[in-house]
């Protein structure tokens, strides 16, 4: 799982657990056909055999773009070939190239009317920029929704813009967009920043100065971590968000417009601004691995089951982070689920809808492999993608959790589809009888796990998702996350639950109903 700070969880609680839900539990339709015989092919023995190989030192921690990650991709595609499961791509190649680049931390500064602000001080940026400007366009909160637009009376094409965090408010302290005390997505610390940056780019801005008093320290923390580890920021090559992005504190923001916190009026600010931020980019080669079983009667509708194949590599001291739980457990679960579907297909009971087995890269670097699949090169059309079931860490027990050990955390099942949530509950009751714990489904949960794994890139495209997760533990992102610490009985039970859920989503007459919209 990706280790993030700047994320937020915008979910309501789900039902039938110690964390009660908003939706009423109803009986969900379950397809005809008995999948238990195929689910029983998912065994502790095979899961363990896969994982002791996949999480061994041979793979050197599977860091994105490194030789160990390449070996991991080779292992996965070899397994699909041996099972006789086809590649998802029409040309028969299991690998989807994901072009990445590592932006090394830039050095230098920004000068405003001759006053210099160095990177790492009052300014934080992760991208190079050598430009001169005679003005910056202030667009307040940088929000546009319905009849409200901070861009209404200004032209930002080819300009540098200044945006502050937050959203417009009314004199009584309520929020303009909602008309009440409820914040919108424009105040969500995980989504608002990217949403505002994309909007500025769509309006033609070539760069953004982003003022966020609340979260500047978090950007600075990320900068310091990268500096101390000689790292940089990895991203998809030619990503639209690779525009000039400067994060500033209150001191620098006020040098551009005094009392910026109280001034909400868009305007052109005449200032002599010199950007002298120098860096280099290193190209990184990586890849997703994708296989699929074609649907028998609804082949152009797709159910995607995903896990990430990468991990965080080696420590500076040469210790290997094997990532047995994160996400070796999800990887081997996905292979076993694929094998169960293949045995069903070989016996004449193949899924009605096509099932895609998607192993993504770059999750640990910012959900990059899944972002590339959804935003750049979907192998199958997103509008015909029925659901995404994402598996990230399902082999351990959360030491902070109270209750039965035979549990799984579910996140996001009710965010876009009450139907998927109810189906998930019904399948668990009929086949698995695990305790479905929605602790981390709470929109106020500070961990904000909803934004921290690959399902999010599907959810943001209004594709219903379920995220299966066992919680973190003391070995999370450490060399001690090893295969001998996995609870293989739990891994088997959880994997079978996911298979049963995928089976129903793939075989039900009615596809999953989307009754909510990602905002």
C-alpha positions as CSV (number, residue, x, y, z in Angstrom):
1,X,0.0,0.0,0.0
2,X,1.1,3.5,-0.7
3,X,2.3,5.5,2.3
4,X,0.6,8.9,2.1
5,X,-0.2,11.8,4.3
6,X,-2.1,14.1,1.9
7,X,-5.1,11.9,1.5
8,X,-8.7,12.1,2.7
9,X,-11.5,9.5,3.1
10,X,-14.8,10.6,1.8
11,X,-16.9,7.5,2.6
12,X,-20.0,6.8,4.5
13,X,-20.1,3.9,6.9
14,X,-21.4,0.5,5.6
15,X,-23.7,-1.9,7.3
16,X,-23.7,-5.3,9.1
17,X,-20.6,-4.7,11.2
18,X,-19.4,-3.2,14.4
19,X,-19.3,0.1,12.3
20,X,-22.9,0.6,11.2
21,X,-23.8,1.9,7.8
22,X,-26.0,4.5,6.2
23,X,-27.6,2.2,3.5
24,X,-30.3,-0.1,4.6
25,X,-29.4,-3.8,4.1
26,X,-31.6,-5.4,1.5
27,X,-31.5,-8.8,-0.2
28,X,-29.3,-8.6,-3.3
29,X,-30.0,-10.8,-6.2
30,X,-27.5,-13.7,-6.6
31,X,-26.9,-15.4,-9.9
32,X,-27.7,-19.1,-10.5
33,X,-24.8,-21.5,-10.6
34,X,-22.8,-22.8,-7.7
35,X,-19.2,-21.5,-7.6
36,X,-18.1,-23.3,-4.4
37,X,-16.4,-26.1,-6.2
38,X,-14.2,-23.6,-7.9
39,X,-13.6,-21.5,-4.8
40,X,-12.3,-24.6,-3.1
41,X,-9.4,-24.7,-5.6
42,X,-8.1,-21.6,-3.7
43,X,-6.0,-23.2,-1.0
44,X,-3.5,-22.3,1.7
45,X,-0.9,-24.6,0.2
46,X,-0.9,-22.9,-3.2
47,X,-1.1,-19.4,-1.8
48,X,1.9,-20.2,0.5
49,X,3.9,-21.7,-2.4
50,X,3.3,-18.6,-4.5
51,X,4.1,-16.2,-1.7
52,X,7.3,-17.8,-0.5
53,X,8.6,-17.4,-4.0
54,X,7.2,-13.9,-4.8
55,X,8.3,-12.4,-1.4
56,X,11.7,-13.9,-1.5
57,X,15.0,-12.0,-1.6
58,X,15.3,-12.9,-5.3
59,X,12.9,-10.1,-6.1
60,X,14.9,-7.5,-4.1
61,X,11.8,-5.8,-2.8
62,X,10.2,-5.3,-6.2
63,X,10.8,-1.5,-6.4
64,X,9.2,0.2,-9.3
65,X,11.4,0.0,-12.4
66,X,14.1,-1.9,-10.7
67,X,15.3,-5.4,-11.7
68,X,13.4,-7.1,-8.9
69,X,10.1,-5.6,-10.1
70,X,10.9,-6.8,-13.6
71,X,11.4,-10.3,-12.2
72,X,8.0,-10.0,-10.5
73,X,6.3,-9.1,-13.8
74,X,7.9,-12.1,-15.4
75,X,6.8,-14.4,-12.7
76,X,3.2,-13.2,-13.0
77,X,3.0,-13.5,-16.7
78,X,4.6,-16.9,-16.5
79,X,1.9,-18.1,-14.2
80,X,-0.9,-16.9,-16.5
81,X,0.8,-18.7,-19.4
82,X,1.0,-21.9,-17.5
83,X,-2.7,-21.6,-16.6
84,X,-3.7,-21.0,-20.2
85,X,-5.2,-17.6,-19.4
86,X,-5.0,-15.1,-22.2
87,X,-3.3,-11.8,-22.2
88,X,-5.7,-8.8,-22.0
89,X,-4.1,-6.9,-24.8
90,X,-5.2,-7.9,-28.3
91,X,-1.6,-8.5,-29.5
92,X,-1.2,-11.3,-26.9
93,X,1.3,-9.3,-24.7
94,X,0.6,-9.5,-21.0
95,X,2.6,-6.4,-20.3
96,X,1.3,-2.8,-20.6
97,X,4.2,-0.4,-20.7
98,X,3.8,2.4,-18.2
99,X,6.2,5.2,-19.1
100,X,7.5,6.9,-15.9
101,X,10.0,9.5,-15.0
102,X,11.7,10.4,-11.8
103,X,11.8,14.1,-11.2
104,X,14.9,14.7,-9.0
105,X,14.4,17.5,-6.4
106,X,15.1,20.8,-8.0
107,X,17.5,23.3,-6.5
108,X,17.1,27.1,-6.8
109,X,14.6,29.7,-5.9
110,X,11.8,32.1,-6.9
111,X,12.4,35.9,-6.8
112,X,9.5,38.2,-6.3
113,X,10.4,41.8,-7.0
114,X,14.0,40.9,-6.2
115,X,13.3,39.1,-2.9
116,X,14.5,35.5,-3.1
117,X,12.7,32.5,-1.6
118,X,14.7,29.2,-1.8
119,X,13.2,25.8,-2.5
120,X,12.8,23.9,0.8
121,X,12.1,27.1,2.8
122,X,9.1,29.3,2.2
123,X,8.7,27.5,-1.2
124,X,8.3,23.8,-2.0
125,X,8.4,22.4,-5.5
126,X,9.1,19.0,-7.0
127,X,9.4,20.2,-10.6
128,X,11.9,22.3,-12.5
129,X,10.9,25.7,-13.8
130,X,13.0,28.4,-15.5
131,X,10.6,31.2,-16.4
132,X,10.1,34.9,-16.0
133,X,6.7,36.6,-15.5
134,X,5.7,40.2,-15.1
135,X,2.5,39.2,-13.3
136,X,0.5,36.5,-11.6
137,X,-3.3,36.0,-12.0
138,X,-5.0,35.6,-8.6
139,X,-8.0,33.3,-8.9
140,X,-9.0,33.1,-5.2
141,X,-9.9,29.5,-4.4
142,X,-9.6,28.5,-8.0
143,X,-13.1,26.9,-7.9
144,X,-15.6,26.4,-10.7
145,X,-18.9,24.6,-10.1
146,X,-22.4,25.3,-11.3
147,X,-22.9,29.1,-11.6
148,X,-19.9,29.8,-9.5
149,X,-16.5,30.4,-11.1
150,X,-13.4,32.1,-9.8
151,X,-12.2,32.3,-13.5
152,X,-15.3,34.3,-14.6
153,X,-13.6,37.7,-15.1
154,X,-10.0,36.7,-15.7
155,X,-8.0,35.2,-18.6
156,X,-5.3,32.8,-17.4
157,X,-4.2,31.3,-20.7
158,X,-0.4,31.1,-20.8
159,X,-0.2,32.7,-17.4
160,X,1.0,31.8,-13.9
161,X,-1.9,31.7,-11.5
162,X,-2.1,32.0,-7.7
163,X,-4.7,29.7,-5.9
164,X,-5.4,29.3,-2.2
165,X,-6.8,26.2,-0.5
166,X,-10.4,26.1,0.5
167,X,-13.7,27.1,-1.1
168,X,-16.0,30.2,-1.1
169,X,-18.1,30.9,2.0
170,X,-21.1,33.0,2.8
171,X,-21.1,35.8,5.4
172,X,-22.9,33.5,7.9
173,X,-20.0,31.0,7.9
174,X,-21.8,28.5,5.7
175,X,-20.3,27.2,2.4
176,X,-21.5,28.9,-0.9
177,X,-21.6,25.7,-2.9
178,X,-23.6,23.6,-0.4
179,X,-25.5,26.5,1.2
180,X,-24.9,25.0,4.6
181,X,-22.1,23.9,6.9
182,X,-21.0,21.0,4.7
183,X,-17.7,21.3,2.8
184,X,-17.5,20.2,-0.8
185,X,-14.8,18.2,-2.6
186,X,-13.0,21.6,-3.2
187,X,-12.0,21.5,0.5
188,X,-11.0,17.8,0.5
189,X,-7.2,17.8,1.2
190,X,-6.7,14.7,-0.9
191,X,-8.7,15.7,-4.0
192,X,-9.0,19.5,-4.0
193,X,-5.4,20.1,-4.9
194,X,-5.4,17.9,-8.0
195,X,-8.8,19.1,-9.0
196,X,-7.8,22.8,-8.9
197,X,-4.5,22.0,-10.7
198,X,-6.4,20.2,-13.5
199,X,-8.9,23.0,-13.8
200,X,-6.2,25.6,-14.0
201,X,-4.5,23.6,-16.8
202,X,-7.8,23.3,-18.6
203,X,-8.2,27.0,-18.5
204,X,-4.7,27.3,-20.1
205,X,-2.5,28.2,-17.1
206,X,1.0,27.1,-17.5
207,X,1.7,27.1,-13.8
208,X,0.2,27.3,-10.4
209,X,1.4,28.9,-7.1
210,X,-0.7,27.1,-4.5
211,X,-1.1,28.6,-1.1
212,X,-2.2,26.2,1.7
213,X,-1.5,27.3,5.2
214,X,-2.9,24.0,6.7
215,X,-0.9,21.6,4.6
216,X,2.3,23.4,3.7
217,X,4.1,21.5,6.4
218,X,3.1,18.2,4.8
219,X,4.6,19.3,1.4
220,X,7.7,20.4,3.2
221,X,7.8,17.0,5.1
222,X,7.7,15.2,1.8
223,X,10.4,17.4,0.4
224,X,12.7,16.8,3.3
225,X,12.1,13.1,3.2
226,X,13.1,13.0,-0.5
227,X,16.1,15.2,0.1
228,X,17.4,13.1,3.0
229,X,16.9,9.9,1.0
230,X,18.3,11.3,-2.2
231,X,15.0,10.6,-3.9
232,X,12.6,12.4,-6.1
233,X,9.1,12.4,-7.3
234,X,8.1,9.7,-9.8
235,X,5.2,10.4,-12.1
236,X,3.8,9.3,-15.4
237,X,5.8,10.8,-18.2
238,X,4.0,13.9,-19.8
239,X,1.5,13.9,-17.0
240,X,-0.8,17.0,-17.3
241,X,-0.1,17.7,-13.6
242,X,3.6,18.1,-14.4
243,X,2.8,21.8,-15.0
244,X,4.8,24.3,-12.9
245,X,3.6,23.6,-9.4
246,X,4.8,25.8,-6.5
247,X,3.6,25.3,-2.9
248,X,4.0,28.3,-0.7
249,X,3.6,29.4,2.9
250,X,1.8,32.4,4.2
251,X,4.9,34.6,4.1
252,X,5.5,34.1,0.4
253,X,1.8,34.2,-0.4
254,X,1.4,37.6,1.3
255,X,4.4,38.9,-0.6
256,X,2.2,38.4,-3.7
257,X,-1.0,39.7,-2.3
258,X,-1.2,41.1,1.3
259,X,-3.9,39.5,3.5
260,X,-4.5,36.7,1.0
261,X,-6.6,34.8,3.5
262,X,-9.2,37.6,3.5
263,X,-9.0,38.7,-0.1
264,X,-11.1,36.5,-2.4
265,X,-11.3,38.7,-5.5
266,X,-9.7,37.4,-8.6
267,X,-7.3,40.0,-10.2
268,X,-4.1,40.4,-12.1
269,X,-1.1,41.2,-9.8
270,X,1.8,43.0,-11.4
271,X,5.0,41.5,-10.0
272,X,8.4,40.7,-11.4
273,X,8.6,36.9,-10.8
274,X,11.7,34.9,-11.7
275,X,11.7,31.1,-11.4
276,X,15.2,29.6,-11.3
277,X,14.5,26.0,-10.3
278,X,16.8,23.5,-11.9
279,X,16.5,19.7,-12.0
280,X,16.9,16.6,-14.1
281,X,14.4,13.9,-15.0
282,X,15.3,10.2,-15.2
283,X,13.2,7.9,-17.4
284,X,11.9,4.8,-15.7
285,X,10.6,1.7,-17.5
286,X,7.9,-0.3,-15.8
287,X,4.8,-2.2,-16.7
288,X,1.4,-3.5,-15.6
289,X,0.5,-7.1,-16.2
290,X,-3.0,-7.9,-17.4
291,X,-4.7,-11.1,-18.3
292,X,-8.4,-11.9,-18.8
293,X,-11.0,-14.5,-19.4
294,X,-13.6,-13.5,-22.0
295,X,-17.2,-13.5,-21.0
296,X,-19.5,-16.0,-22.5
297,X,-22.7,-13.9,-23.0
298,X,-21.6,-10.3,-22.1
299,X,-18.0,-10.2,-23.3
300,X,-18.0,-6.4,-23.7
301,X,-18.7,-5.8,-20.0
302,X,-15.7,-6.1,-17.7
303,X,-15.0,-6.9,-14.1
304,X,-11.5,-5.9,-13.1
305,X,-9.8,-7.5,-10.1
306,X,-6.6,-5.7,-9.2
307,X,-3.6,-5.8,-6.9
308,X,-0.2,-4.0,-7.1
309,X,2.9,-6.0,-8.0
310,X,5.5,-3.5,-6.7
311,X,6.9,-2.7,-3.3
312,X,9.5,-0.3,-1.8
313,X,12.7,-2.2,-2.6
314,X,15.8,-2.1,-0.4
315,X,16.9,0.1,2.5
316,X,20.0,2.2,2.4
317,X,21.7,-0.5,4.4
318,X,20.9,-3.1,1.9
319,X,18.0,-4.8,3.8
320,X,15.3,-6.2,1.5
321,X,11.7,-5.1,2.0
322,X,10.1,-8.3,0.8
323,X,6.5,-7.0,1.0
324,X,4.9,-10.3,1.7
325,X,1.6,-8.7,2.9
326,X,2.1,-5.5,0.9
327,X,1.1,-6.5,-1.6
328,X,2.5,-10.0,-2.1
329,X,-0.7,-11.3,-0.4
330,X,-2.9,-9.5,-3.0
331,X,-0.8,-10.6,-5.9
332,X,-1.0,-14.3,-5.0
333,X,-4.7,-14.0,-4.2
334,X,-5.3,-12.6,-7.6
335,X,-3.4,-15.5,-9.2
336,X,-5.5,-18.0,-7.3
337,X,-8.7,-16.2,-8.2
338,X,-7.7,-16.3,-11.8
339,X,-7.0,-20.0,-11.6
340,X,-10.5,-20.7,-10.1
341,X,-12.2,-18.7,-12.9
342,X,-10.1,-20.6,-15.5
343,X,-11.2,-24.0,-14.0
344,X,-14.8,-22.8,-14.2
345,X,-14.3,-21.8,-17.8
346,X,-12.7,-25.1,-18.7
347,X,-15.6,-27.0,-17.3
348,X,-18.1,-24.9,-19.4
349,X,-19.0,-22.5,-16.6
350,X,-17.1,-19.5,-17.7
351,X,-18.2,-16.0,-16.5
352,X,-20.9,-14.2,-18.4
353,X,-18.9,-11.0,-18.3
354,X,-15.2,-10.7,-19.1
355,X,-13.0,-10.8,-16.0
356,X,-9.7,-8.9,-16.1
357,X,-6.8,-9.8,-13.8
358,X,-4.8,-6.5,-13.5
359,X,-1.5,-6.4,-11.6
360,X,-0.4,-2.7,-11.5
361,X,3.0,-1.2,-11.0
362,X,4.0,2.1,-9.2
363,X,1.4,1.9,-6.5
364,X,4.0,2.7,-3.9
365,X,5.1,5.7,-6.0
366,X,1.6,7.3,-6.2
367,X,-0.9,4.8,-7.7
368,X,0.9,5.3,-11.1
369,X,0.1,2.0,-12.8
370,X,-3.6,2.2,-12.1
371,X,-3.6,5.9,-13.1
372,X,-2.0,5.0,-16.4
373,X,-4.6,2.3,-17.0
374,X,-7.6,4.6,-16.2
375,X,-6.4,7.9,-17.4
376,X,-4.1,7.2,-20.4
377,X,-4.5,3.7,-21.9
378,X,-7.5,1.6,-20.7
379,X,-7.1,-1.8,-22.3
380,X,-10.9,-2.1,-22.0
381,X,-13.3,0.9,-22.1
382,X,-14.0,2.4,-18.7
383,X,-17.6,3.0,-19.7
384,X,-18.0,-0.8,-20.1
385,X,-16.2,-1.6,-16.8
386,X,-18.8,-2.8,-14.3
387,X,-16.7,-2.8,-11.1
388,X,-13.2,-3.0,-9.7
389,X,-12.4,-5.3,-6.7
390,X,-9.0,-4.2,-5.4
391,X,-6.8,-6.4,-3.1
392,X,-4.1,-4.7,-1.1
393,X,-2.8,-6.4,2.1
394,X,-5.0,-9.3,3.1
395,X,-2.6,-11.8,4.8
396,X,-2.2,-10.4,8.3
397,X,-4.2,-9.3,11.4
398,X,-4.4,-5.7,12.5
399,X,-2.9,-5.6,16.0
400,X,-5.1,-2.6,16.9
401,X,-8.3,-4.4,16.0
402,X,-10.8,-5.8,18.6
403,X,-12.9,-8.8,17.5
404,X,-12.8,-12.1,15.6
405,X,-9.6,-12.8,13.7
406,X,-11.6,-14.0,10.7
407,X,-12.4,-10.6,9.4
408,X,-11.6,-8.2,6.5
409,X,-11.8,-4.5,6.3
410,X,-14.0,-3.3,3.4
411,X,-13.6,0.2,2.1
412,X,-15.7,2.0,-0.5
413,X,-18.3,-0.7,-1.3
414,X,-21.2,1.8,-0.7
415,X,-19.5,5.0,-2.1
416,X,-20.9,4.7,-5.7
417,X,-23.2,1.7,-5.6
418,X,-25.7,0.6,-2.9
419,X,-26.3,-2.4,-5.1
420,X,-22.6,-3.5,-5.0
421,X,-22.5,-3.0,-1.2
422,X,-25.7,-5.1,-0.7
423,X,-24.4,-7.8,-3.0
424,X,-21.1,-7.9,-1.1
425,X,-23.0,-8.4,2.1
426,X,-25.2,-11.1,0.7
427,X,-22.3,-13.0,-0.8
428,X,-20.4,-13.0,2.5
429,X,-23.4,-14.2,4.4
430,X,-24.0,-17.1,1.9
431,X,-20.4,-18.2,1.3
432,X,-17.8,-16.9,3.7
433,X,-19.3,-15.6,7.0
434,X,-16.3,-13.3,7.7
435,X,-16.8,-10.3,9.9
436,X,-16.9,-7.4,7.4
437,X,-15.4,-4.5,9.3
438,X,-16.1,-1.0,8.0
439,X,-13.9,0.9,10.5
440,X,-11.9,2.6,7.8
441,X,-14.9,3.3,5.6
442,X,-15.7,6.3,7.9
443,X,-15.3,9.6,6.1
444,X,-13.7,11.0,9.2
445,X,-11.1,8.3,9.5
446,X,-7.7,10.0,9.7
447,X,-5.9,7.2,7.8
448,X,-7.9,8.0,4.6
449,X,-7.2,4.6,3.1
450,X,-9.8,5.1,0.4
451,X,-7.3,7.3,-1.4
452,X,-4.3,5.1,-0.8
453,X,-4.6,2.2,-3.1
454,X,-5.4,1.5,-6.8
455,X,-9.2,1.3,-6.6
456,X,-9.3,5.0,-6.2
457,X,-8.3,5.6,-9.9
458,X,-11.4,3.5,-10.9
459,X,-13.7,5.2,-8.3
460,X,-12.8,8.7,-9.5
461,X,-14.1,7.5,-12.9
462,X,-17.4,6.5,-11.4
463,X,-16.7,2.8,-11.5
464,X,-18.0,1.0,-8.3
465,X,-15.2,-0.5,-6.2
466,X,-14.5,-2.6,-3.2
467,X,-11.2,-2.4,-1.4
468,X,-10.2,-5.4,0.6
469,X,-7.6,-4.7,3.3
470,X,-6.4,-6.3,6.6
471,X,-5.0,-3.0,8.1
472,X,-1.5,-2.1,8.9
473,X,0.9,-3.7,11.4
474,X,4.4,-3.2,12.8
475,X,6.0,-4.8,9.8
476,X,4.3,-2.4,7.3
477,X,6.9,-1.0,4.9
478,X,9.7,-2.8,6.8
479,X,12.1,-5.6,6.0
480,X,10.2,-7.7,8.5
481,X,7.1,-8.0,6.3
482,X,8.0,-11.6,5.4
483,X,6.1,-14.7,4.1
484,X,6.5,-16.6,7.4
485,X,4.3,-14.0,9.2
486,X,1.3,-14.5,6.9
487,X,-1.9,-16.1,8.3
488,X,-2.5,-18.5,5.4
489,X,-5.9,-19.7,6.7
490,X,-7.1,-16.1,6.7
491,X,-5.6,-15.4,3.3
492,X,-7.5,-18.4,1.9
493,X,-10.8,-17.3,3.5
494,X,-10.5,-13.8,2.3
495,X,-9.4,-14.8,-1.2
496,X,-12.4,-17.1,-1.5
497,X,-14.7,-14.3,-0.4
498,X,-13.3,-12.0,-3.2
499,X,-13.7,-14.8,-5.7
500,X,-17.3,-15.4,-4.8
501,X,-18.0,-11.6,-5.0
502,X,-16.3,-11.4,-8.4
503,X,-18.2,-14.4,-9.6
504,X,-21.6,-12.8,-8.7
505,X,-20.7,-9.5,-10.2
506,X,-19.5,-11.3,-13.4
507,X,-22.5,-13.6,-13.7
508,X,-25.5,-11.8,-12.4
509,X,-28.1,-10.9,-15.1
510,X,-28.1,-7.2,-14.1
511,X,-24.8,-5.4,-13.9
512,X,-24.0,-3.4,-10.8
513,X,-26.2,-0.3,-10.5
514,X,-24.4,3.0,-10.0
515,X,-26.7,5.2,-7.9
516,X,-24.2,7.7,-6.6
517,X,-21.7,9.9,-8.4
518,X,-18.0,10.6,-7.5
519,X,-17.8,14.3,-6.9
